[in-house]
Amino acid sequence: MELVSIIIIAVGLAMDAFAVSIVSGAAYKQLKLKHTLRIALFFGGFQALMPLVGSLAGLSIKKYIEGFDHWIVFGILSAIGAKMIYESFKIGTEGQSFDPSNISTLLVLSVATSIDALAVGITLSLITSPIITAVIIIGSVTFVLSYFGVSVGRKIGHFFESKIEALGGLFLIALGLKILIQHLFF
């Protein structure tokens, strides 16, 4: 898989974490640098771990689905993208009791924002190897966007939150369509 596609996947996957990071920055004004780094490390780390786990699962079934794997990739990326767009309209605001720097809160948020990456990991095992490059890029992009998201959240709050997640969903759907068209026509 080409580097540009991996970066597009990484940006699309990072949008959930980016949106939650904005909420974190807006909801908890007392965040310090160490809290911001902790949020970015958790989100980036889980976003890197989940596709690796998904890829290992996908490799075990690859030989059985090679003939129609492009349809599976398209379906998974489109479903994740549609889910992100749908959820972008449902985002609510958190009260001041929300502490995004709390370890247990971070674990829940990290898993919740990286579940999509698990499914993408299965997809990546069908269309690329080695997975380690994709995992590093996905984790790094999520780290940077999460760090930036907390900073943005401190300054502008919830204004852009739902628009960013919807944009990530559109990225994933477009990428799924691109992969499907490449396999069907080229």
Secondary structure, 3 states (H helix, E strand, C coil): CCHHHHHHHHHHHHHHHHHHHHHHHHHCCCCCHHHHHHHHHHHHHHHHHHHHHHHHHHHHHHHHHHHHHHHHHHHHHHHHHHHHHHHHCCCCCCCCCCCCCCHHHHHHHHHHHHHHHHHHHHHHHHHCCCHHHHHHHHHHHHHHHHHHHHHHHHHHCCCCHHHHHHHHHHHHHHHHHHHHHHHHHC
